[in-house]
Amino acid sequence: MKELLPKDRPLLLLAPMQEITDLPFMRVMESHGGGPDVYVTEYFRVHADSRLSKSILRSIDENRSGKPVLAQMIGQSIPDLVRTAQLLEKYHPVAGIDLNLGCPAPVVCRKRAGGGLLRDLGHLDAILGHLRDAIAGRFTVKTRLGYHRAQEFEDLLGLFARHSLDALSIHGRTVEERYRTPVHPEWIRAAVDQLECPVFANGNVVSVETGRALLDQTGAAGLMVGRGAIRNPWLFAQLRAACLGQSKCCRPTLADLYAYIRALYEGTASATRFDERKHVQKMKKYMVFIAQGIDDDGAFEHAIRRVTTPREFWHLCETTLLAREGFQAAEPPHQSSIFCGFGALRRRSSETRRNA
């Protein structure tokens, strides 16, 4: 991954998010501010009977952005992970293979996959060793700090150092913390200081200010952005401009946000057999993030969660976004239950500057 790092700014990656970061979503990201520098697919589920998902392969085969695309796997069976990694490497556009050690979903963890592997370091050690031997190209990992406590990351660092990873992306929370707490940048900093591979920081990046604060506090080679990019697809362009010292930066209006929602609706609808009511339900997966900060009292979010038809959906979007002038808020509300704890990043940066 070192050869992919820009010389004048941090690398920007779109975090893999299941049932979110498919090919249509990647295309929408690319058309709104230019997207990230690197894409990562949704995870390929790996088990004894697994086959490569055709829909996820499309985000590699049919991605016309010209950007590198990493293929992510999730599972715990060594033979099947090796088999799947070798199959994925045959896809010429694939830029590398990524192992998911961060998914906190209970159903995944119960199967000793995703974040669940962080409870079995012996088995994880074996997985990393076999995959490193089997993967001819880039082998990267996305992890959380540990399962129960952030201090578990000390032992994880030793594993990662032993297996010559090409890059490590770190979501700065534990599995049990899910998305409910501030991130712990000091542990990402420990990885930056101790590992030879590039380390990318993930979690709580919802704005330029929080992104720069996370970079300052970790020294990471780049940022992986997930939920913040759903809310604001222009965030990658804003971060690029800020890191390059450019004063002129895009500031999306409410009308721009409406156009983004329209692009998401139409792009994702064209990729599946269309059912209007089911599609409104799919759009709600994006809208819970996009709605954060639209109004002070959360009325838009409350209402959008309850619409059931396209007519209701678009009437609400039009009366909320097109009927008013103004800009998208730079950050979600600090009391948001969707974006928790991001204010702690800025407070730490302020304290550091005061003490300097």
Secondary structure, DSSP 8 states (H G I E B T S, - for coil): -GGGS-SSS-EEEE---TTTSSHHHHHHHHHTT---SEEEEEEEE-STT----HHHHHHHHT--S---EEEEEE---HHHHHHHHHHHHTSTTEEEEEEEE----HHHHTTT-GGGGGG-HHHHHHHHHHHHHH-SS-EEEEEES-SS-GGGHHHHHHHHHHTT-SEEEEESS-TTTTTSS---HHHHHHHHHH-SS-EEEESS--SHHHHHHHHHHH--SEEEESHHHHH-TTHHHHHHHHHTT-S-----BHHHHHHHHHHHHHHHHTTS---HHHHHHHHHHHHHHHTTTSSTT-HHHHHHTT--SHHHHHHHHIIIIISS--B--SS--TT-SSS-STHHHHHHHHHHHHH-
